[in-house]
Amino acid sequence: MLGISNIGGRQASNYYEKDSYYARNNEDSDRWLGKLREELSLPEHVTKEDFDRFVLGKKRAGFDLCFSAPKSVSVAMVLSPDLHRDMLASHNAAVTATLQKIEEREIGTRVRDGKRQNHVKTGNMLAGCFNH
């Protein structure tokens, strides 16, 4: 399942800092995705400082996409460490593939042409990915 919501800069930063919402597992799975990661010379893994650099001071920092596996998957993950690892790897691969398609097909910006506002596809994004 996919849930999508707008998120403001302060809200995103507070999630990360106060509640460790985005990085509560402190795992290496917290990572940047998207073509802009390379253009911006970001490391693979997200840090609080880099995250804040992109969200603070912005009324709307972007979108929070929450990819959720069915409850049966969550229950099965506790049956064994190997099953947990394999299911998490599969979930992360599916999320990465989906975000790549979103970047390729949907990501863009608004450009004004006189009184008209047009959506122009850019094909590049920066996304922080967090397992929680």
N, C-alpha and C positions, 0 to 999 in steps of 0.2 A: 504494500500500500504506500502511496505517496501523499504526504500532506505538504501544502505550500502556504507560506504566509510572508507578508512583508515584515522586514525587521529594520529598526532604526539603529544608528551607530552606537548610541549609549546603551541601548538594550542589549545589543550583541556583546559589547565590551563587558557589561555587568554579568551576563551569563558566563563568560569566560572567567572573569576574575572572582566574583563573589561566590557563585555556586559551583564553579568549575564544570558548568553544564556542558560545554563543548569539549573539554579535555579532562574529564573526571577520571578516566582510566590511566592517564599518564603513560600511554603506550606509544609505540612508534607508528601506530595506525593513524594518528592525527597528521594529515598530509594536505598539501596544496595540489590541486588539479587545475588543468586548463592551460591554454597556450600562453597566457600572460605570465604564468609562473616563470617560464624561461626568459621572456622579454624583460621581466623585472629582476632577474637574477636572484630569485628566492630559493632558499634551501628546500629540500623535499618536505621536511617536517615543519609544521606550524609552530611558531613561538608566540607568546602573548604580545611581545613588542611588535612583531610584524603584523599580527592580526589587528591590533589597535591602530596601527598606521593606516590601514585601509578602511576602518569603520568609524573611528572617532571623528566628530565634527561633521558628520553627514546626517542629515535628517532621515534619509532612507539609505541604509547601507546596502540593501539588496534584498534577496529572498532567502528564507530559511526553508530548505527542502528536507523533509524528514522521511526517509525511506524505512519502512517497517516491514519486517517479515511476519508471517502469520504466527499466532501464539503457539501453534504446534511445533514450529521451528525453534522458538525460544525454549520450549519444554524439552525438546530433543537435544538441545545443545548442552544440557546439564547431565546427560547420560554418560558421557565420557570425554576426557580431554581431547582425544583425537577427533571425535565427532564435532566438538565445539570448534576446534581449529579449522577443520574442513568446511563446516557450514559458514563460519565467519569469512573465510577466504572466498567462498562462493558468493556470499552476500556482497562483499567488497568489490568483487569483480563485476557483478551485475550493476552495482551503483556506479562504478567507474565507466562502464560501457554506456549506461543511460546518460550520465553527465556529458560524455563525449558526443553523443547524438544531440543533446540539447545545445551544446556549444556550437556544433556544426550547423544545426537547422534553425535555431531560435534566437540565439544571443545577438543583440543589436543595440542600437541607440536611437534616440529621437533626434531628428534634424528638422529645423524649421526652414520652410521655403515660402517666404512672405507670410501669409496668414495660415498656411497649411503646415501641418506637422506630419512628418513621415517617419516610419520605422525603417531603419537601414540595418541590414544584417552585417555584423562585423566578423562573426565566426571565431571570436576569441573571448575568453572569460578567465576569471580567477575565482576558484572555489576552495574554501576550506572544508575538508571532510573530517568528521569526528564520529567515532563509534561511541555510543552510550546506550 
